[in-house]
Amino acid sequence: MLDTDHYARLGLGEIRDKVMAGHRLSYDDGLRLFACPDITAIGALAHHVRTRLHGDRTYYVVNRQVNYTNICVNGCLFCAFQRERGQQGAFALTPDEMVARVMDDGGVPFSEVHIVGGCHPDLPLEWFEDVIRRIHAARPSIVVKAFTAVEIAHFAKLAGIDTEEVLRRLKAAGLSQLPGGGAEIFAPDVRQRICPRKIDAEAWLRVAGEAHRLGIGTNCTMLFGHLESEADRVDHLCRLRAQQDETGGFTCFIPLPFLTENSLLKLPPERVGQHVGLDRLRTVAVSRLMLDNIAHIKAYWVMMGVKLAQVALHYGANDLDGTIVEEKIGHMAGSDAVQAMTIAQLEDMIRRSGFTPVRRDTHFNPVEEARA
Ligand code: SF4
């Protein structure tokens, strides 16, 4: 599969050699990988790297998402989740409701709660500190993974303090990890068109770096399949890689395909249609190949779709996320995946794809080796 002549014929001989030697790929290499029509050749290279890093292990986590509000001041064009206050479908959970969701584990204790929401116009930082403290006190054993860099910047703006201070205070309340959302695409022209009120790339990366320096790990994402070019995707990956070189705290990268349903952002015709699945697989594979300093690549089944997420495990991904329980952001955008997966379903999905399931915590430490 990794036949030298085949890669030479594709014009990827040098890239193949770099991958085999464990050398870093350049921005131009990333462009060439996106341009190559032989997707199985790209996938095989990515699978080689994934296997070198993780063998046949595929990770999942027993987790619970809590989306606390969809009321948001940003109004990103692509977002099907956002509502204005008072608009039909707008919701905001109370702290009691959030704690109740974390307490309700259906007999399967979560090891992680994943909390994200819109940038609410007036919920103050103290409200979030209080919620995190209460969740942490109610369930001290679970990792609280909460608030994207965009939310952190929003809390800072409302409080009139800097983002580092927000992170310090939330960490003191019990926050351990930030999810990776809000990165979208860093290219300024596209970012300006799809999410003009959101913090820019420099601010997103700065908040991630501040978290890393405070010992708070973060994930990172890329929203793709909208108005961005392949060059924008490679640029995005290179910027994440450079940040990781500097501060080292990215745990996992999650490529997020843009889901078109209920979105105000309309795609150009060439972006709609039968090549979407291949584009998603190629993006997972190129991400694995470019991000040589980020250990884990997630095929997020909610956004990727369950079937394609399984295939993505052969294109460089080594994690599927988890049980989720209840998810609003992807489903309001048209995800046709189920709301929740059981442990048995996740393990079965992994085994049927030819891998060994490993149940993990937020930091990718195995918490219970799945039965063979
Ligand atoms: S993507 Fe996030 S910040 Fe943008 S409108 Fe939706 S909830 Fe708000």
Boltz pocket constraint, residues with backbone or C-beta under 6 A from the ligand:
constraints:
  - pocket:
      binder: B
      contacts: [[A, 70], [A, 72], [A, 73], [A, 74], [A, 75], [A, 76], [A, 79], [A, 80], [A, 81], [A, 82], [A, 117], [A, 118], [A, 119], [A, 150], [A, 195], [A, 198]]
      max_distance: 6.0
